[in-house]
Amino acid sequence: MKKNLLVVFMVAAMLVMAFAGCSKAATTDETPASQQQTAQQAAANTLEETMEETIIEGEDDTYDAHAIIDGVSGDLEDGLKVAFIVKTLTNPFFVAMEEGVKEYTRDVDTYTTLQCDNEAAKMLTIAEDAANGGYDIILMTPINSGDIAPIEAAYNNGSMVVLLDTTVIDEGLQYVAGTVCTDNFSAGYMCGEAFLKDLEKKYGEIKGTCAIYENPQGLVTKARIDGFEAAIADYVDSGAIKVVYREVGKGQVDYGLQFMETIMQRFDVTKGELDGVMAMNDPSAQGCGNALASAGYNKEQCFIYGVDGSNESLDYIKQGLQTGTSLQYPGTMAARGLAIAYQKLAGVELTQDECFLEIATTYIDETNCDQYRDFSFKG
């Protein structure tokens, strides 16, 4: 894994500041070069060890949410109320997360799912109503990282809040019992590494162009793009790779399609003017793939990368409409979010590292897409 100095510092910062959730800016003090090199190597080793321990490749990792929940059930009342407040259920990722909530909510408790259709005002109303309705645990996927009003409202009305998938700015963390997110920086980094390998296969050397479809307002999507750019940074700095276009948009299929159509009007894919696209998520990557297919381009002319690992994107990869994706584990997020909440309600004292969790991803391409389904390893 090629890492320049910037990459190592960002990784080290993320490891040290894990309590801040999925993505957070980092600062470092100046140290002698020899100490920096030692810290860099330690950070790299720690990241690799962490990914080996947490990634789910056919076997569960050491975190057993069922066992944890069962272990504290004797200290909990029966009939606890759990609410899953989700930004949307149109994305299969959140449907899989909802299944995780269903599976890991205790049989003696009740749960309900409340979706807000990606509307911040609606999420605030739902959060207030759920807290006032006596829900003991609220699992929430925030609309964006800066929208803390629903979290604050739920907390102030007596609910325990655990965030899934999306963390929030520091100001909002005081209202949450924990967060469970994907290691989105590494997810993007994996896509960047894959792009370098794909370029080398295409040209016999690492050179080319790419475009980026992003949403820097969201900590989750920003971390993914940061990771991708960190992976290719050395080649961008040397001029071997050029980022020829980037656009801010929404992570939906139709918007990804429009983005790709715009690009193809400016750059001739058949002449190598655009070798790849890094999209903020799988739905937008699918839109890019649809646009390329409609124009008659093949997968070797322009590589498309996303993050999620939905069944739809696995099918796109198999059909050659998408190059790769970093697979997330939404059901695992729900399981661990509930484990945190149940432990806290049972009076268990948890460290910040035990409350603010990141889950590693798995890179999927045409060589292994048949091994994964429903956001899990199928072997």
SULRA-V668864 format. One record per backbone hydrogen bond with DSSP energy under -1.0 kcal/mol. NH is the residue of the N-H (numbers start at 1). CO is the residue of the C=O. If there is no record, write none. Layout:
BEGIN
nh=(NH NH)
co=(CO CO)
END
This chain:
BEGIN
nh=(8 9 10 11 12 13 14 15 16 17 20 21 36 37 38 39 40 41 42 43 44 45 46 47 48 49 50 51 52 53 54 55 68 69 70 71 72 75 76 79 82 83 84 85 86 94 95 96 97 98 99 100 101 102 103 104 105 109 110 112 114 116 118 119 123 124 125 126 127 128 129 130 131 132 133 134 135 136 137 138 139 140 141 147 148 152 153 154 155 156 157 158 159 160 162 163 164 165 166 169 172 173 175 176 177 179 180 181 183 184 187 188 189 190 191 192 193 194 195 196 197 198 199 200 201 202 203 204 207 208 210 211 212 213 214 218 222 223 224 225 226 227 228 229 230 231 232 236 237 238 240 241 242 244 244 247 249 252 256 257 258 259 260 261 262 263 264 266 267 271 272 273 275 277 278 279 282 285 286 287 288 289 290 291 292 293 294 295 296 297 301 303 305 306 308 314 315 316 317 318 319 321 323 324 325 326 327 328 333 334 335 336 337 338 339 340 341 342 343 344 345 346 347 348 356 357 359 362 364 368 369 371 373 376 378 379)
co=(4 5 6 7 8 9 10 11 12 13 17 18 32 33 34 35 36 37 38 39 40 41 42 43 44 45 46 47 48 49 50 51 64 65 66 67 68 72 73 108 110 137 112 139 114 91 91 92 93 94 95 96 97 98 99 100 101 106 80 82 84 86 87 116 119 120 121 122 123 124 125 126 127 128 129 131 130 81 81 160 83 162 85 144 146 148 149 150 151 152 153 155 154 136 138 178 140 180 164 145 169 170 172 173 161 355 163 357 359 182 183 184 185 186 187 188 189 190 191 192 193 194 195 196 197 198 199 200 205 240 242 276 245 278 247 215 218 219 220 221 222 223 224 225 226 227 228 232 233 234 235 235 208 210 242 212 214 250 252 253 254 255 256 257 258 259 260 263 263 268 269 268 209 303 211 305 307 281 282 283 284 285 286 287 288 289 290 291 293 292 298 275 277 324 326 310 311 312 313 314 315 316 304 304 364 306 362 308 329 330 331 332 333 334 335 336 337 338 339 340 341 342 344 343 352 179 181 327 325 365 365 368 376 373 371 371)
END
